[in-house]
Amino acid sequence: MNNWLRSLLGAMAAFCALGALAPAAALAGSIGGTVTAADTHGPLAGVEACAYLRSEGVEGNGGCRFTDAAGGYTIEELVPAEYEVWFRANGTTYVAEPYPGRIAVASGAVTGIDAELAVGGRIEGTITRAATGEPVAASVCIGGLSPGAFGGCTGSGSDGRYALTVAAGEYRVEFEPFEGVFIPQYFDHVDHEWAATPVVVSAGEIRSGIDAALGVGGRITGTVRLRDGGTPLSGAGVCAWEASGLTNTGDCDLTAADGTYALERLPGADYKVEFSAPEGLGLQPQVWNEKPGWNEGDLVHVAGEATIGGIDAYLAVRQPPPPLASPSQVLLSVPILKKLRLHCRKGFHKRRVRGKLRCVKKHPRHHRRRR
């Protein structure tokens, strides 16, 4: 094949390739607009505008662009679909906000997707380990308590510090550690949502010092054995529940092959510990200290990060009930043990953490602020 024929074939191949790419390029769309400040009505440079793909079954990605000196942005190369656009002025006191509704993109430019960001305030602080003061990586979720206070979530960095810009209002701040060894906490250093101290933020204000010092909690350990012969019992269920009943605080575990168990991440409180054998063995459940029911059970006090050992159980074969004196006789009082099941109160759901079922707070859908 001579050189001119090779050149001709190469040109034809290049032309065909361009023709194949042309339809795809023609299908690409874009979203653009301008971002201004609500207080000055001037353009805001450096605002991150992000388009998130929201159409089901569509393959493709959105994208992010930063506004220029005139406040303008254009997010290009978007496949035809519906998108949700968010604006974030990271590092400022302007509040992040979404463009109302979804934006349909076809093969062309969608313009006029503008935003005017309001001045808010900033909540910031540091998360550390209570025992040592070393920084802890955790999720920080700020929930609004007043109208228009929507909040959001972010995460602490390797230095334990976090910051989140929010609209003016009243908020509840929750710290959820990424590592399962720590107990979640609410500001100001409390374990329960109902005891949290609200944080009030004004427009343009920086509320610093909204800190957390996370503890690993206390532990309850022991061994479950058969009463007859003292053989360790494997697979027995053990649960500790906060005795006052005001919260759903607790932990459950199954005994190992040697009959031992460990209940962990327990906030300081009085607990009752329940023991239940695997099904089919016909063993009587009990509450520590060898009591038949919840009300009779002894308390186990947990404080700080101490381990309370020796909370043992000796399970015996369940005794059959006495025969009825007559067909009309009814048992009016039978000790009922609380079910060995993890119950989560409203706003929480079950999740396995380090192999154990725990109650973990549900968070509303949000876009995590990019660091």
N, C-alpha and C positions, 0 to 999 in steps of 0.2 A: 504493500500500500504506500503510495507516494505521499509526500509531505502535505500537498494542498488538500488531498482527500482527508487526511488525518485532521487538519485544521477545520475543514468543513464539518466533519462529524462532531468535533469538540464544540464548535459554536452551536450546532443544533442541540446537543445535549445540555449546554448551558441555558439555551433559550427555553427548552422544555422544563428544566428545573425551576426557572423563574416563573414560568406559567403555572407550575404546580403550587408554588408558594404564594402566588398572587391572590387566590381566593381566600387563603387563611389570613393574609394581611388585611384583606378587605373586610373580613368578619370582625377584626379586632375593634373594640370600642374604647372609650375613655370617659372619665368623670373629672370635671374641673369646677373651680369656683374661687371665691375670695373669702378670707377670714379676717374679721375686724374685731376690735375691742369694744365692749359695751360701754366702758367708762369714757373713752376718748373718741370712739367712732373712727379711729385711724386703723391702718392695716397692721396686722400682727405677723411678723416674720418668724420663721423657725417653728411654726406650729406643725405637728405631725398629723396629716390627713390620711386615714387608712380606710380602704374599701374591703369589706369582708363578704365573700361569696355566700349567698343565702339560698340559692336555688337547689332543690334536691335533684340528685342524679346528673349534675353537670360537672364535668371535669375541668379543672382550671384553678387558678389562684387569683386572689385579689392583689393588693399591693399598697404600699405606703409612699407618700412623698411629703417633703417639707415645703412650707410656703416660702416664697421669695420675699424680697424687700417690699414689694407692693401688696403682700398678703395673698398672692395668687398661687394656685397649685393645679397640677394636672396628673391624674393617675392613668397611665396608658396601658395598652396591650391587655385589655379586659375581654374575656370571652362573653358572648351574649348570655346574659343571666340577670338575676336580681341581686343587688348588693345593699349592704348596710354600711354607712360611712360614719366614722367617729373622728373627732378633732381633739387633740391633746397638746396643750402648751406646757410640756414638761419643764420643770425647774422654775415655774412661775406660779403666781397665785390666781391665774385664770383657770376656770373650772372646765374640765373635759366634758364634752357633750356629744350626743349623736345627732345626725341630721334626721328630722322626723320622717318616719316611714321608710319603705324600701325604694331603691332606685333601679328602674329597668334600663339595662344597657343593651343596645343592638349594635349594628355595625356603623358606628359613628361616634361623634362627641356629644356627651351630655354635659351641658354647662349650667351655670347658675346654682350649683350646689354649694351655697354659701353658709357661713356661720358667723355669729356674733357672740364671742365668749364673754361671760360675766366674770367679774372679780369675785373670787372666793377667798378662802383661808387655807392654811396648811396645818395638818396635824403631823407631828414628827416625834421620834423618840428612839430609844435603844432597847434591844431585847438581850438579856443576859441570863446566865445560869445563876440561880439564887445562891448556891453553895460556894461558887468560885468567882463569880463576876465575869467569867469569860463570855464572849459574844455567842449568840445562838441564832441560827437561821430559822425563820418562822414565817408563816403567812399572817398578815395583819388585815382584818376585815373590819370596816367602819360602817356601821348600820345607822341610818337616819332615824331619829326619834321625833323630828318636827316636820311639818309640811315643807316640801321642796328640798329636804335634806336626803339625798339619795345615797351618798357614801360611795363605797367601792372597796376594792381589795388590792393589796400589793404584797411584797415580800421584803424581809430584811436582807441586807447584804452580808458579806463575810465578816464585817465589823459589827454586825448586829443592828445597824441603823436602818431606819425606814423613813419615808416621807410620802404623804398623799395629799393632794389638793382637793378640797371639797367645797361645796357651796356653803354659804353662811347658814348656820343652824345648830341643832343639838344632836349629838351622836353617842353611840355606844361602841367601844373599841374592844375587839376580841383578838387574842393572840393564839394561833394554832401552830404548834411546833411541827416542823417537817420530820423530825426524828421522834419515833414513838415512845421514847423513854421519858419524855417530859409531860407534865400535866398542862392542858390548855388553861388559859387565864384570861380574865377580863380586867380592864382598867377600873379601879386602881388596886391591883394586886389581890384580886378575889377570884375564887374558883367557880362562882355561879353567876349566870346571867342576871338573875333578879337582884344581885348585890352590886352590880356594876355602877360605877360613878359616871354620870353623863359628862361629855366634853362639849362645851359650847364654843363655837367658832364664829367670829365676826368677819365681815368682808375685809380683806387685806391683812388679816391677823395671822401670825404664825404661832400656833400652840405647840411649843416644844416641851420636852420632859414627860411626854405621854409614854412612859416606859413600862416594861414588864421584867420581872425576875422569876424565871420558871424553875420549878422544883421537879424532881423525879418522883416525889411522893413517897409514901410508906409502903411496906410490904407485909403481907401475912403469909406465913409458911406453916407447913405441918405434914402429917402423914395420915392416910386413911387405911385402916386395917379391918380384917374380919374379927369379930369379937371371939369367935371360937377358933383358937389356935394362933391368933395374931398375925395371920398371913397378910402381907401387903396387898392392897386391892388396886389393880390397874384399871384406868378408864372411868373412875368415879368422878362425878361432877361436883365441883366446889364453887360456891359463889359467896362473895361478901357484899352486903348491901348496907348503905348508910341507914342507921337504925331509926332516925327521926321520921323518915318517909317524906321529907320536904323536897328531896332531890332524887334523881335516878342514879346517883353516884354508886359505882361498884365495879367489880371485875369478876370474871369466871375463869376457871381452868379445869382441865382434866388431869387426873393423877397419872404419873409416869409408871413404868413397870415396877418400880420399888415403892409405889404408893404415895410418893411425895407430890406436893403441889406448891405453887407460888402465885399469890395474887398481888398485882403490882399497880403502880401509878394511883395510889389511893390518897386523896386529899385528907388532911387531918380531920378526924371525926370518930364517932362511935359506930361500930359495925356489928352486924350479926352475920355469922358464917353458917351456910347451909351445906349439907352433904347429901348426895344421892348416888346410889350404886347404879351400875349399868343395868338396863332392862333385862329381865329374864332370870335374875339371880334371887329374886324374892327377898331382898334385904330392906329393912325399915329405914327410911330417910331420917335424918336428925339435924338438929341445930346445936351448934356448940353452946354449952359443954354437955354433950350427951342428953339433950332435951328433945322431947317428941314434937314440939311445935314452935312456931315463930315467937309467940308471946312469951314462952318460957325460956327462950334462949338467952344465954349470958352475952354481955357486951364485950367487944374487943376494941380497945382504944388505940387509935393510930395517930401519931404526931410526927411532923417533920418528915425526915427521910429514914426513920428507924424501921427495922425489921422486927416484927412480932412473931416469934417462933413458937413451936409447941402447940399450935392450935390443931389438935389431932381429933380423929373420930374413930370409933369402933362400931362398925355396923353389924347388927344382929339380924337373924332370920325373922321376917315379918310374922307376927303371931296372928293366927286366924281369929276373927271376931267371935265373941261368945254367942252361942245359939240363942235365938229369940225365945222368950218365954211363951209368946203366943203369936199367931200370924198378924195380929193387929199392932204389935209392939214396933215402935219406930225409934231408931237411934237419933237422938236430938242433938248430940254434941260429939263430933269426931274431930280430933286435931287435924288441921289441914296445913301442910307445909307450902310455903310460897313456891310457885313453879320455878324450876331451875331453868329459866329462860331470860334472856336479856331483853328487858322492856325499855324502849326509848321514848322519852316524852316528846311532845309536839315540837317540831323544828329540828329533831335529831333523827338520824337513821343509823342502821347497823353497818359496820365496816370492820373487816379484819385488819388488825394492826399487830404486826409481829406474831401472827398466827392465832390471835385471840379476837373474839367478837367484842367490839366496844361501841358505845354510843358516840357518834361524831356529828357535830352540828352541820346541818344543811346550809349551804350558802346560795343566795340568789345568783342567777346567771349574771356574769359580769365579764368585762374585759380587763384583764390584769394590766396594770400600768407597766409599760416597758421601762426598764432601768437603763 
